[in-house]
Amino acid sequence: MKMGRFAGIVAIAFCAVAAGCVSFPKSYSSGERPDYPKLGSSVTNFYQVIDTLQPVLRWKDMRTQGQTYDFALWETRSQVPDKSITGTPLKHRKWGKQIYYAQGISRNYYRIPKPLKPDTVYHWSVRIRTGDEVSKWATFSQAALSPVGLGYAYHFPFGFITPGK
């Protein structure tokens, strides 16, 4: 009976790998992590479709006294930024066209001031500001197994997809 249970677990694991749905936990470049919208669960589905064109984006608060946040939003065509599945960090200029930037944010959320385009992928990130000094933009990385091997997304911005019309 023990061998049958083990074989079942192996079979389930094999099917999951063959389907390309086994993803390893995300790692983050810094403590800031998205609270809303949450990130997707796999390398091929990072971003979730949200329910509004004017979201309030939230992240884990990592500030200390005297610090604020910078926020940026990029409009893009794809969930996968250019040259992202590589062994080198993705530069933020490849995240799309920057359409919003704000600094001096004293809370761990930002409301997009105008409605966004429907059915569009957006990347976003935050960084900590201490006076004139800023940290790097917060990003995440994730690896996944698929039938063709191991995929690795490195230095990705947070993101979401706006609802259709």
C-alpha positions in Angstrom: 0.0 0.0 0.0 2.8 2.4 0.8 4.4 1.8 -2.6 1.1 2.5 -4.4 0.8 5.8 -2.6 4.3 6.7 -3.5 3.7 5.8 -7.2 0.6 8.0 -7.2 2.6 10.9 -5.8 5.2 10.4 -8.5 2.6 10.2 -11.2 0.9 13.4 -10.1 4.3 15.2 -9.9 5.2 13.9 -13.4 1.9 15.1 -14.9 2.3 18.5 -13.2 5.8 18.9 -14.6 4.7 17.7 -18.1 1.9 20.2 -18.1 4.4 23.0 -17.2 2.5 24.0 -14.1 5.2 23.5 -11.5 6.6 26.8 -10.4 9.0 27.5 -7.6 8.3 30.2 -5.1 9.0 33.8 -6.2 12.0 35.6 -4.8 12.0 39.3 -4.3 14.8 41.9 -4.8 13.7 43.8 -1.7 11.1 43.7 1.1 8.4 45.5 -0.9 6.0 43.0 -2.3 2.7 43.5 -4.0 -0.4 43.1 -1.9 -2.8 44.1 -4.7 -2.9 42.9 -7.3 -1.3 39.7 -6.3 1.2 38.1 -8.8 0.1 35.0 -10.8 1.3 31.6 -9.9 3.5 30.6 -12.9 6.2 31.8 -15.2 3.7 31.9 -18.1 1.0 33.7 -16.1 2.6 36.3 -13.9 -0.1 38.9 -13.9 -3.8 38.8 -12.9 -6.7 40.5 -14.6 -8.0 43.1 -12.2 -11.6 44.4 -12.0 -11.1 48.2 -12.5 -9.4 50.6 -14.8 -8.4 52.8 -11.9 -6.7 50.5 -9.4 -5.3 51.3 -6.0 -2.0 49.4 -6.0 -0.7 48.2 -2.6 2.6 46.7 -1.4 4.2 45.5 1.8 5.3 48.5 3.9 9.1 48.4 4.5 9.8 52.1 5.3 11.5 53.3 8.4 11.1 56.8 9.9 11.9 59.6 7.4 11.6 57.4 4.3 9.0 57.6 1.5 8.3 55.7 -1.7 8.7 56.4 -5.3 6.1 54.7 -7.6 6.2 54.1 -11.4 3.8 52.5 -13.9 4.8 51.3 -17.3 2.4 50.5 -20.2 3.5 47.4 -22.2 2.3 45.0 -24.8 3.2 41.8 -23.1 3.4 40.1 -19.7 7.0 39.1 -20.6 9.3 42.2 -20.8 11.8 42.2 -23.6 14.7 39.7 -23.0 13.4 38.8 -19.6 14.0 35.0 -19.6 17.7 35.3 -19.3 20.5 35.0 -16.8 21.0 38.7 -16.6 18.9 41.4 -14.9 16.2 43.1 -16.9 16.8 46.8 -17.0 13.7 48.9 -16.1 13.8 50.7 -19.4 12.7 47.4 -21.0 9.5 47.4 -18.8 7.5 49.4 -21.3 6.6 53.1 -21.7 6.6 54.9 -18.3 3.2 56.6 -18.0 3.2 57.5 -14.3 5.8 58.5 -11.8 5.3 59.8 -8.3 7.8 60.4 -5.4 7.4 61.3 -1.8 4.6 58.8 -1.2 4.1 58.4 2.5 1.9 55.3 2.5 2.2 51.8 1.0 -0.4 52.3 -1.7 -0.9 54.4 -4.8 -4.2 55.2 -6.6 -3.8 55.6 -10.3 -5.0 59.2 -11.0 -6.8 58.5 -14.4 -8.5 55.4 -15.8 -6.1 53.1 -17.7 -6.7 51.5 -21.1 -8.8 48.3 -21.1 -7.3 44.9 -21.8 -3.7 46.2 -21.4 -0.7 44.9 -19.5 0.9 47.2 -17.0 4.2 46.9 -15.1 4.7 48.7 -11.8 7.2 49.0 -9.0 8.2 51.0 -6.0 11.4 52.0 -4.3 12.3 53.5 -1.0 13.5 57.1 -0.9 15.6 58.6 1.9 16.2 62.3 1.0 18.0 62.2 -2.4 19.0 58.6 -2.1 16.8 55.9 -3.6 16.9 52.1 -3.5 16.6 49.9 -6.6 13.1 49.3 -8.0 11.5 46.3 -6.3 11.3 43.2 -8.6 10.7 39.5 -8.4 12.2 36.4 -10.0 10.7 32.9 -10.5 11.7 29.6 -11.9 9.4 26.9 -13.3 9.7 23.4 -14.8 8.1 22.6 -18.2 8.3 19.8 -20.7 11.1 21.7 -22.5 13.2 22.3 -19.3 13.6 24.9 -16.7 12.4 28.5 -17.3 13.6 31.4 -15.3 12.2 34.9 -15.1 14.7 37.3 -13.6 14.3 40.9 -12.4 10.6 41.2 -13.3 8.5 44.2 -12.3 5.1 43.7 -10.6 2.2 43.8 -13.0 -1.5 43.4 -13.8 -3.9 43.3 -16.8 -6.8 45.7 -17.0 -10.2 44.3 -17.7 -11.6 44.4 -21.3 -14.3 46.8 -22.3 
